[in-house]
Amino acid sequence: MNNKVLTSIKTKVIVIGAGIAGSSIAGDLTRLGYEVHLYDKNLGPAKETSAHETALAHPQVGKKISKLQRFTQLANQLANQKWKKAQQVQEAFEPLRNLTSTQLGQLPELLDEMGLTSLEAQILTAKEAALKTNVSAPGLWFPTAAVYSLPRVCEIEVALLDEGQTHWNCHIKRIRQENHLWQLIDQDEDVIGSAPILILAGGLHVQDLLKTIDIHLPLRPVRGQITTFKIKTESLLMPHLPKKAIRGDGYCMPATRVTPQEWHWEIGSSYDEDQSDISPWLISDQENALKAMNLIGCDHTHLNELVPVHAFVGIRSASKDRLPLIGPIPKHPGLFVACAYGSRGVLWSALAAPLMTAYVDAFFAGADRLRAGFLTGATSTLASEVASAVNPGRFLRGVLATRASNSKPIFPVS
Ligand SMILES: Cc1cc2nc3c(=O)[nH]c(=O)nc-3n(C[C@H](O)[C@H](O)[C@H](O)COP(=O)(O)OP(=O)(O)OC[C@H]3O[C@@H](n4cnc5c(N)ncnc54)[C@H](O)[C@@H]3O)c2cc1C
């Protein structure tokens, strides 16, 4: 083998899945100089769950400080730095109508304890909110929140790869490892790709590919529907529509004018656990319409002025603890997964891409720890907590306990 081939094998990585999970990992690895080959069964990126234009991202705020809150705060910063060009709408508001005045009074202290600066979250009175958003309720204002176009994020990332490194219309039927190389096998039983590192980022289908090597990953489908409604310009609902993205139980966007007589208003989204039917449901449209009325604080008499014109349906993949699975499959050297992003595709992708590049660096360097400083903006403790919390090994220890190993697994720094 000549040196060029050897170098290529040492830096070659295959990613299956060109949704936001796989595209963002492929992009980051390419930025670092790896030779990435991206495979997808569709004819281009973002054709399945990541095919929607309205994905909201903001740091989570809860009643108490949690890991999720700290992870989403960091992820939101990373997404903002990286994907400004994919932002459709900036800033968002969360009305808090059900809090007592005592609870509202405790909010500044809570935000402070969470380490959220006024650049990340602010408390608005009903009057201030009405001015900024047209929704008259006290609540939380997120200056760094944004609504992302997932296809645009994928395009930005995939554009970094050379044409010969994107492999469309390739349905991988199964995978196997031979001579330290992971092989992709298609429907005709042909080997259509091989590399020392294989990253499975095929959403829910990661489960199917792992089954082909006898690994059972507990993922669940969660169906979601986003509805676009049309509203007549003279509708009595028009004066109530928000000027900014509003979140709470669901989310709604500012409406856009499509003709002088008509506006479109996008509202998401339903959350149907263990459902994977991708046809639009009327009941989900109705659910979304009700959610929107509650979000903007409008009575239900205007519901019949909302006429559905379009629905996006996608199937999220989710894990039992609602955290994603990002990292190595134990006892299978070179095999990694990035899936179960649930309703936080943007945030988990922003964290997963640098985390996965750190794993790939460690693998090729023969290191058993991730390099320090791999998550920009995070302390080493926080970076380590992220890696541990999302490690797929948390669901696989029992399953793989009896397998033989030919290499030490890579664990996150502790
Ligand atoms: C209704 C709805 C609303 C949402 N709202 C938000 C939101 O507001 N904010 C947010 O951040 N997230 C949101 N999400 C979540 C977000 O859309 C997902 O988390 C994200 O799109 C998942 O991306 P993915 O890359 O894991 O999966 P996908 O986008 O599904 O990509 C997987 C890819 O893998 C390919 N693939 C799979 N198996 C194979 C195989 N065997 N061979 C070849 N290719 C294969 C598929 O073709 C596909 O392109 C929402 C989701 C839904 C459904």
The ligand as an SDF file (V2000), in Angstrom:
LIG
                    3D

 53 58  0  0  0  0  0  0  0  0999 V2000
  -42.9590   18.1170   13.5730 C   0  0  0  0  0  0  0  0  0  0  0  0
  -41.5700   18.2830   14.0780 C   0  0  0  0  0  0  0  0  0  0  0  0
  -41.1820   19.4870   14.6360 C   0  0  0  0  0  0  0  0  0  0  0  0
  -39.8830   19.6590   15.1020 C   0  0  0  0  0  0  0  0  0  0  0  0
  -39.5200   20.8530   15.6360 N   0  0  0  0  0  0  0  0  0  0  0  0
  -38.2370   21.0580   16.0120 C   0  0  0  0  0  0  0  0  0  0  0  0
  -37.8280   22.3100   16.5200 C   0  0  0  0  0  0  0  0  0  0  0  0
  -38.6300   23.2390   16.6520 O   0  0  0  0  0  0  0  0  0  0  0  0
  -36.5220   22.4690   16.8700 N   0  0  0  0  0  0  0  0  0  0  0  0
  -35.6150   21.4610   16.7280 C   0  0  0  0  0  0  0  0  0  0  0  0
  -34.4330   21.6760   17.0360 O   0  0  0  0  0  0  0  0  0  0  0  0
  -35.9820   20.2400   16.2850 N   0  0  0  0  0  0  0  0  0  0  0  0
  -37.2720   20.0290   15.9270 C   0  0  0  0  0  0  0  0  0  0  0  0
  -37.6680   18.8050   15.4850 N   0  0  0  0  0  0  0  0  0  0  0  0
  -36.7070   17.6990   15.5420 C   0  0  0  0  0  0  0  0  0  0  0  0
  -35.7950   17.6330   14.3540 C   0  0  0  0  0  0  0  0  0  0  0  0
  -36.5260   17.7610   13.1600 O   0  0  0  0  0  0  0  0  0  0  0  0
  -35.0750   16.2770   14.4000 C   0  0  0  0  0  0  0  0  0  0  0  0
  -34.4650   16.1080   15.6630 O   0  0  0  0  0  0  0  0  0  0  0  0
  -34.0090   16.1560   13.3300 C   0  0  0  0  0  0  0  0  0  0  0  0
  -34.5170   16.5240   12.0760 O   0  0  0  0  0  0  0  0  0  0  0  0
  -33.4660   14.7240   13.2690 C   0  0  0  0  0  0  0  0  0  0  0  0
  -32.4310   14.7130   12.3460 O   0  0  0  0  0  0  0  0  0  0  0  0
  -31.6750   13.3790   11.9630 P   0  0  0  0  0  0  0  0  0  0  0  0
  -30.5700   13.7890   11.0660 O   0  0  0  0  0  0  0  0  0  0  0  0
  -31.3870   12.5970   13.1780 O   0  0  0  0  0  0  0  0  0  0  0  0
  -32.7630   12.5110   11.1550 O   0  0  0  0  0  0  0  0  0  0  0  0
  -33.2700   12.6570    9.6420 P   0  0  0  0  0  0  0  0  0  0  0  0
  -33.4370   14.0640    9.2500 O   0  0  0  0  0  0  0  0  0  0  0  0
  -34.4600   11.7780    9.4960 O   0  0  0  0  0  0  0  0  0  0  0  0
  -32.0720   12.0860    8.7840 O   0  0  0  0  0  0  0  0  0  0  0  0
  -31.7560   10.7240    8.7220 C   0  0  0  0  0  0  0  0  0  0  0  0
  -31.2590   10.4430    7.3300 C   0  0  0  0  0  0  0  0  0  0  0  0
  -30.7200    9.1320    7.2950 O   0  0  0  0  0  0  0  0  0  0  0  0
  -31.0510    8.5310    6.0660 C   0  0  0  0  0  0  0  0  0  0  0  0
  -31.0220    7.0900    6.2570 N   0  0  0  0  0  0  0  0  0  0  0  0
  -31.6040    6.3760    7.2450 C   0  0  0  0  0  0  0  0  0  0  0  0
  -31.3490    5.0560    7.1060 N   0  0  0  0  0  0  0  0  0  0  0  0
  -30.5930    4.9310    5.9940 C   0  0  0  0  0  0  0  0  0  0  0  0
  -30.0300    3.8090    5.3130 C   0  0  0  0  0  0  0  0  0  0  0  0
  -30.1980    2.5560    5.7750 N   0  0  0  0  0  0  0  0  0  0  0  0
  -29.3110    4.0390    4.1960 N   0  0  0  0  0  0  0  0  0  0  0  0
  -29.1400    5.3090    3.7430 C   0  0  0  0  0  0  0  0  0  0  0  0
  -29.6650    6.4020    4.3300 N   0  0  0  0  0  0  0  0  0  0  0  0
  -30.3760    6.2160    5.4440 C   0  0  0  0  0  0  0  0  0  0  0  0
  -32.4490    9.0690    5.7560 C   0  0  0  0  0  0  0  0  0  0  0  0
  -32.7070    9.0160    4.3760 O   0  0  0  0  0  0  0  0  0  0  0  0
  -32.3640   10.4880    6.2920 C   0  0  0  0  0  0  0  0  0  0  0  0
  -32.0070   11.4220    5.2860 O   0  0  0  0  0  0  0  0  0  0  0  0
  -38.9580   18.5880   15.0240 C   0  0  0  0  0  0  0  0  0  0  0  0
  -39.3550   17.3750   14.4610 C   0  0  0  0  0  0  0  0  0  0  0  0
  -40.6410   17.2160   13.9830 C   0  0  0  0  0  0  0  0  0  0  0  0
  -41.0380   15.9180   13.3940 C   0  0  0  0  0  0  0  0  0  0  0  0
  1  2  1  0
  2  3  1  0
  2 52  2  0
  3  4  2  0
  4  5  1  0
  4 50  1  0
  5  6  2  0
  6  7  1  0
  6 13  1  0
  7  8  2  0
  7  9  1  0
  9 10  1  0
 10 11  2  0
 10 12  1  0
 12 13  2  0
 13 14  1  0
 14 15  1  0
 14 50  1  0
 15 16  1  0
 16 17  1  0
 16 18  1  0
 18 19  1  0
 18 20  1  0
 20 21  1  0
 20 22  1  0
 22 23  1  0
 23 24  1  0
 24 25  2  0
 24 26  1  0
 24 27  1  0
 27 28  1  0
 28 29  2  0
 28 30  1  0
 28 31  1  0
 31 32  1  0
 32 33  1  0
 33 34  1  0
 33 48  1  0
 34 35  1  0
 35 36  1  0
 35 46  1  0
 36 37  1  0
 36 45  1  0
 37 38  2  0
 38 39  1  0
 39 40  1  0
 39 45  2  0
 40 41  1  0
 40 42  2  0
 42 43  1  0
 43 44  2  0
 44 45  1  0
 46 47  1  0
 46 48  1  0
 48 49  1  0
 50 51  2  0
 51 52  1  0
 52 53  1  0
M  END
$$$$
